[in-house]
Amino acid sequence: MLKGARERWVRTGGVELRVAELGDVGRPTVVLVHGYPDSKEVWAPVAERLAGRSGRFHVVLYDVRGHGRSTAPRPLRGGFTLDKLTDDFLAVADAVSPGRPVHLVGHDWGSVQSWEFVSVRRTEGRIASFTSVSGPSLDHFGHWIAGRVRRPTPRRVGQLLGQGAKSWYVYLLHMPRLPELAWRGPLGRRWPDILRRVEKVPGDDYPTSSLPRDAAHGTWLYRDNVRARLRRPRADARAHAPVQLITPLDDAFLSECLYDGLEQWVPELVRRTLPAGHWVPRTRPDQLAAWISEFVTATEDGRPRPAATGRYADRFAGQLVLVTGAGSGIGRATAYAFAGAGARVVAVDRNAEAAARTAEQSRLLGAPAAWAEAVDVSDEQAMEKLAEKVDAEYGVVDVLVNNAGIGLSGSFFDHTPEDWRNVLDVNLWGVIHGCRLFGRRMAERGQGGHIVNTASAAAYQPSKALPAYSTSKAAVLMLSECLRAELAGQGIGVTAVCPGFVETAITSTAHFAGVDAEEEKRRRRRAARLYGRRGYPPEKVADAILRAVVRDEAVVAVTPEARLLRVVSRFSPRTRHRLARVKPPLGTADPGQHA
């Protein structure tokens, strides 16, 4: 399962630990510690990405005592204490990286024990950084419980009861013999299927055949440590290395509030959140590897905290975001917002210079990388080439924003067939091309993602002056809702954003059907004055887009008039039809300039 790994034994405390190594030993060493009921192979997808073809890191994995190919202590009782697990870690670190501190990464119980490693005095100087995934410090957890018991409030009591319910399995694992019988019997046989169905863990290569034995031995991790440490948590459990905390927001076993106030224990803390379940080493290896790589590299360079400090940096830092229509308006503001959150940005626009300006400014705002691509979204072949290039050079897109669009106003009979083709090619087919080409790669990767399609308030509020534009945006709204239903089971969210009047450059590029060039200029100037008087900036729409991705919202009406029109369209059809007869100055939305 670990292709190209070099394996060896490390003897310590009466047990033999099976250790695997990948990559160049001269590079910074990253030690991955697995959880329960796993073995080191749970880290295989992440380890392969961290080692990489260029050997960015020296990656080390080991089977915790009693798991995988490592031997178990005799007797089992008392053989899995945090003190002995710390001995094991130090033995591995000394064997694989003598004289040089290692970067520690733990998941689940691997994280629980790693908190011990990073907060006891005898490991000082051996750990350069620590990345914690889905596993709190038992000491911090003990203080967290005690604080809520001593100073109860409705919120704190709710948190305590909520985590108590999520910890149901901990109580069962303390029962004598029953957990071992279950793991060696029906639970062990069904566990692989449970992981695939409930946790969406892909593939048939995990867990390994040692699962029943691993799970049976691992019950002593809980029995030897949990009750004793929660009753008497250490008062000096402060981390002596920078810590990156990665919190899966859909974790069935651990509440996000467990990490409230963690800063008092961790002087240098970086927080990350991820819309995923518990087994992120298997379900989100790309994002996990990217965050670990960024944190380790920053620590090695003497800057443990990532540069991005904008809103939602904990969610989007390191992710790859592609925005069409990024040369101006909502598209440009959205690219900047993602850049400020630390995302890597691909700015796509038909105007090459505008795309280049957006990419350059995105780098200045905090994007670790930003690229400009000049593409017409209505050109199917050009979009296919773009998708192939992005996939090959930058990776699979995590967030896709199909924003490019054009405006068109006029009566139905003044619209020419060419007008209809232009609007539908950009506003609808541009979205279809983006969803089909980039969305398919998201689905095939199997690690989730999000698609945002910029529709309009005109999608649900008809207008006699916007037949083509409203039709195209209504189609985008319906496409988004259909695609959301299809991708719901694959961890890919889809959002339709429906702005109202927004002050952007669309007024200078919109086409007015049925009038001469001079009249079209006059109407553009008038519309620009009206939109400027409205004064609703595209940055507010961009913020709504990021918030919608974080919350996984289906339809987002932006601006007060857009929200009002949505309510009217749902609850007062007669008013909706009357409003449709009113001729607006240009339209009811700003999708951003055509790209």
N, C-alpha and C positions, 0 to 999 in steps of 0.2 A: 504493500500500500504506500510506503514511503520510497518512491523511486529514487535510486541512486544514493540512498542513505548508507552511511558507514556506521556499523553497530558495534558496541563493546559492552563489557560488564564493569560496573563500579561497585566495589564491596564496601559496606558500611553497616555498623550496628547489628551484625549477625544476619544481614540480608544481602542479596545481590540485585542490583538495579540494572535493568536493560536500558541502555542509552543509545540514541540514534542521533547522527549529526549530518547536516547538509551544508553545502557552501564552503567558502574559503575560510580557514581557521584564522587567517590574518585580519579578517573583517570583524566589526563589533559583534559580540556574541549575544544572541537572543535565546533565552531559555523558556520553553513553553511547558506549563504544568497543567495536566488534565484534571478533570473533576470526576464526579460520581454519577453513574456507574461506568465511567469511560476508561479507556486506556490511551496511550500516547497517540494512537492512530486517529483520534478525534481531531487532532491538529493538522493532519496531513494536508488538506487544501491550503491552509494558512501558511504552513511551513514551506511548501513548494513555492508559494508566491513571495515569501520573504527572502528565501535563498535566491530565487530567480535565475535566469540564464546568465546574468552578469555577476552573480555571487555577491549581492549587496550586503548580505549578513551571513554570519556563521550561526546557523540555527540548530538548537539542541532540544531534543525531546526525551523524556524518560518516563518509563512506567513507574508510577508510585508503588511503594512496597505493597505486595499482595495483589497487584493488578498486572494485566498483560503478561509479559514474560519475566517480570521481576518475581523474586521469591517472597514468601510471606513470613512474618515473624512467628516464632513459637514461644509461648502460646500467643494466640491472637489477642486476647484481652490484655490491654496495656501496651500493645505493640504499635499503636497508631497515634500516639500522643503528638501534639504539636511540637514538643521538644525533640522527639525522635524524627519527625518529618523535617525539622530544621537541620538536624544532623545529615539527613539524606541530601538535602539541597546543597549544603556546603560541600559535601563529598563530590557531588556532581560538578559543582562550579569549580572546585579545585582541580578536577580531572580535565575538564574541557577548556577552562580559561584561567590557568594558574597566573596569579599576579595581576590580573586585569579584571575590573568589575564587569558584571554581566547585566544585561537588560532582562528583567523578569516579566513574564506574562502569565496570568493565571485565569482559568475559567472554572466557575462553579467551586467545587472543593479545592481545585487548584488555586483559585483566587483566595479562598478562605485561609489556606495554609500560607500562601504567599504574603498575606497581610502580616502574619506572624514573622515571616522572614524579614520583611522590610521595617519592622518596628522593634526588634530585639537588638540589644547592643552588640552581641557577638557577630552579627552579620554586617555591621557598619564597615563601609569601604568595599564590600563585595557586590553591592547592588547599585548600578548606575541609574536605573529608572524602573518603575513598576507600572504595568498596565493591568488593571483589574476589570474582569468581565463577569458579571452575574455571580458574585460571591463576596459578602461583606466580612469585615473583621469580626470575630466573635467578641472581642473586647469592645469594639465600638457598638456592636449590636446589644451587648449587655448594658452599656451605659444608656443607649437609646431606650431600651425597655424600662430601666430604672427611672429615667427622667419622666416618662409618661405615667408611671405608677405614682411617683412622688408629686407631680404637678399635673393632674388630669384636667383636660378640657374636652369638650365634645369632639373637637377635631382630633386631638391626641388619642382619645379613647377609641375613636373610629379607626385610626391608623393601627393601633395596637391590635384591635379585633380583626382588622383586615389581614394583617400579616400573620396573625395567629391562625386564621383560616387557610392561608396559603401554605403554611408550614405543616399541614396535616401529615405529610409523609414522614416528618421528623419524629413525630410521636410513634408512628408504626415501627420505624427502624429501631427504636429503643426496646421493642418487645423481644423477649428471648426466643430464638430459633425460628419463629414464624417467617421473618423476612428471608432468611436463608432458604427455607423450604420453598417459598414462593419463587425466588429467583432461580433456584435449581430446577423448578418445575414449570408451571404454566406461565408465570410472568416472564421468565427468561425466554421462553419460546415466542411469546407475543410481543416482546419489547421492540424488536426491529420494525414490526408493522405499526406499533403505537407511535414510534418516532416519525415514521413516514406520514401517517394520517393526521396526527395531532400537531406535531412540531414542524411538519413539512420538510423533514430532513431528506435530501435527495439521494438517489442511488441505492444499490444493493450491497455496497462494499463495507458498510458500517451498520451496527457494531460488529466487532470481531467475535470469533468463536469462544473467546475467553470470557464473554460477558457474564454467564452465570457465576463463575468463580470470582470474577472481579467484584460483582455486586454483593455477593455473600461476604467477601472479606471487607469490602468497603463499609459495611454497616458499623464496623468498629471505629471508623472515623467519627461517626456521630456519638457512639456510646462512650468513647474515650475522652471526648472533648466538649461536647455541646453543653451539657448541664453544668459541669464543673466550671467552665469559663463564663457562662452567662450569669452564674450566681456570684462569681468573684472576678469580674473583669479587671484587667490591669489598668492602673491609673496613668501609666507612662507609655501607652501604646501609640506614640507619635512616630510617623513615618520619617525615616532619615534619608529618603531619596524622593525625587519628583514622582508624582503619581498621576496617571491618566485613568479616569474612571469612565468606562463604557457601560451604559445602562440600556438594555433592551426594554422598550416601553411595553411590550406585550408579554413580558416574562410571567409565566403562570405560577412561579414559586417565590418571587421576590418583588416587593413593592418599591417603587421609585423613592418613596418617602424615607426608606431605610437610610438613605445617604444624606438626609437633612443635617446640616451643621457639621459636615465632614471636614470643613476647612479648619476646625479647631484641632484636628488630629493630623492634618496634612498641610504643612506650610506652603508647598508648591503643588497645586491641584489643577488639573485640566479636566473638564467634564465633557462627555460626549453622550448623545442619545441616539438610539437606532430603533426604527419601527420594525421590530422583529421579536420572535419568541426566544426561548432560553438557549437553544443550541446554536448560537450564532457562529461558532467556528465551522459549522457545517452548512448553515443556511446563508451566511453573509461573509464568506471568506475574503472576497475582494475588498469590501469596506474595512473589515477588521485589519487586514494586512496593510491597507493604505494608512490607517490611523496609527498602527504600531510603527510602521516605517517612518512616518512623519515625526512621531514623538521621539523615537530612538535617534533619528538624524539630528533633530533639534537639540537633544540632550548632548549628543556627541560634539555639536558645534558650540555648546555653552549657552544655549538659549532654550531652556526646557519648555517654555510656554509658546505655543504656536502664535503667529503674528495676528491672525484674524481675531477680532474682539467684538465684531458686530452682533446684532441680534440674530439668534438662531445659529450662531457659530458652532454650538454644541451638536447641532443636527446636520449641518451641510458641509462642514470643513472637510476638504479632501474629495468631496463628491464631484462627479463630472456632470455639468449642466449645459445643455445646448438650447439656445434661444434664437428663434427666427425673428426677422424684423427687428434685429438688435441695433440697427444703425441710428434709431431715434425713438422718441415717444416712449410708450409703455415697454417696448422691447429693450431699449437701452437702459431704462430705469430698472427693469427686472434683472438684466445682466449685472448691473452695478450692485443691486441688493444681494444677489447670490455671491458676488465677489467679496462684498463686505463680510459675508458669513464664512469666508474661507473656501468657497467652492472653486473648482477649476471650471473655466467658462469657455464655451465655443460660441462666438458671436457670429451669427449668420445674417447676411443682408445682401440684397441685390447690388447695393452701392458698396464697392470694395473699400473706398476711403472711409466711409461711415463705419463699416464693420471694424476696420483697423483702429479707428479712434476709440471705439467702444472697448476693444480688446486691450489697448494700451492703458486706458483709464481703469479698467478692471484690475489689471496688475497693480496699479498704484493704490487701489482701494483694499487690497488684501488677498486677491486671488493668487494662489501659488503658481498658477499658470493660466494663460488665456490666449486663445487663438482666434484669428479672423478668417472667415470663409465667405467668398463672394458667390452666392448661388441664388438663382431664381427658383423659389419653392414650387412654382407651377410647372417646372421642367422636370418630368419624371426621370429622365436619364441623368440629369445633373444631380438630382436628389439621391439617386442610387449610387453615383460616384462619391457623393459626400458621405453617405452612410458607410461605404466601404473604407473610405479614408479615415473617418473618425474611429471606426472599429479597429483598424490596423494600427493607427498611430497614437490614439488617445485612450482607447478602451471603450467599453460599453457604457452608454449614457445612463446615469442614475435618475436625472430629472430632465424631461423634454418639455420645452415650452413652445408650442406651435402658436406663434403670435402674429406672424406676417399677414397683412391684409390691405385691401384698398377700399376706398369709399366711392359710392355712386349714388346720385340723387336724381330724381326726375320721374315723370309719369311712366306707367307701364308701356304705353304706346310710343313714347319717345325713346325707350330702350331699344337699341339695335341688337341683332343676334351677336354681334361682336362684343357689345357691352356685357351681355349675359355671359359669354364665354370668358371674358377677362375677369369678371368678378368671381365666377364659380371656380375658374382655374386657380386663382390665388387663394380666395377665402375658404373654399371647401376642399379642392383637390390638394392644395398645399398642406392642409391639415391631414388629409388622408395619406398623402405620401409620407409625412413625418411619422404618423402613428404606425403605418404599415412597416416602414423600414427600420425605424429605431425601436418602436414598441416590440416588434418581433424579436429583435436581439435581446431586449430586456427579458422577454418571456423565455427565450431559449437559454439564457444564462441561469435562470431560476433563482435569482437573488433579490427579487422585488424591484421597485422603482416607482416613478410617478410621471404621469403625463398631464400637462396643463394645456388646454385648448382655449384660446381667447375667442369667445363668442361676442355677445353684445346684449344689451337690454332690448335691442331690436329683434332678438331671437324669439322673444315671447310677447312683444308689443308690436303689432303690425302698424304700417304707415303707408298711406297712399303715395308718399314721395320716395319710398325706399323699397320698391318691390324686389329688385335683384339683391340688394344688400341684405334686407331682412330675410329673404329666402336662404341665402348662403349661410347666414348666422344661425337661423333656426335649424338648418341641417347640421351645423357644427355642434349645436347643443344636443340634438338627438344622437348624433354619432358618439359624442362623449358619454352619454348615458348608456348607450348600448355597449360600448367598449368597457365601461366601468363594470357592467354586469358580467361580461365575459372574463375579465381579468381579475375579478375579486378573489378567486381561489388561488391566484398565483402571487399574491402579495404586491400587486401593481395597482396603485390608485390612479384614478382619472378624474380630473376636475375641469368643469367648464366655468370660465370666468366671464362674467357679463357686466362690463362697465357701462356707465351712462356718459354724460358729457364730461370729457377729460381734455385738458388743455395740451394738445400736441400739434405736430406739424401736419396732421392729416388734412387739415383745412386748406393747406397750400397745394395738396396733391390730388384731392378728391375731384371726381369728374361729375359734371352736371349735364345730364342728357337733354337733348332737344334745344340747346341754346348755342349761340355763336361764341367765339373765343372771348370777345370783349365782355359779354354778359357773364360768362363763366368766371372771368377774373373778378368782376364786381361781386358776384355771389361768394367767391372764396374769401374776399376781403371782409365782407359782411359776416360770414360764418366765423372767421378768425377773431373778429371783434367780440362776437357773442361768446365764443368759447373762452377767450381771454377774460371776459367779464365774469364768467362762471368761476374761473380760478381754481379748478380742481386739478392738482398736479399729478403727473404719471407716477411719481414716487409712492403715492398712497395706493395706487393699484398694484404696484410691485410688492409693497408690504403685504397687501391682501393675498397676493399669489403665494408668497412664502408661507404665510400663516395657513393658507388653504392646504398646502402640501403637508405641513406639519400635522394638521388636524385631519387630513384625508377627507376634505369636504367635497361633496359631489357637485354642487352648483353654488357659485358665489356671485351675488349681485353687488357691484361696487358703485358707490355714490348713492346719496339718499334717493334721488329720482329713480335710479335703477331698482332699488329695493321697493319703492312705492309702486312702480309699474308691475313688478313681479307679484305683489300682493293683489293689485287690481286684476291682473290677468288670471289669477287663480280663483278669486272670490267675487268678481263683478264683471262678467263677460260683456254686459251691456255697456258699461263705462269703457271697457277696453275697445269695443267696436267704435264708440264715438270718438275716442282719442285717435283712432286709426285714420280718421278723416281730416285731422289737423295736419297742416303742412309744416314740418320743422325746418329750421334754418339749414341743416345739412343732414342730420341723422341723429341717432340717439346713442352713438358709441364711438369710441376711438380704439381701433384694433392695433394701432401702430402702423408705421409705414410699410409699404410693400417691400419685400426682400427677395 
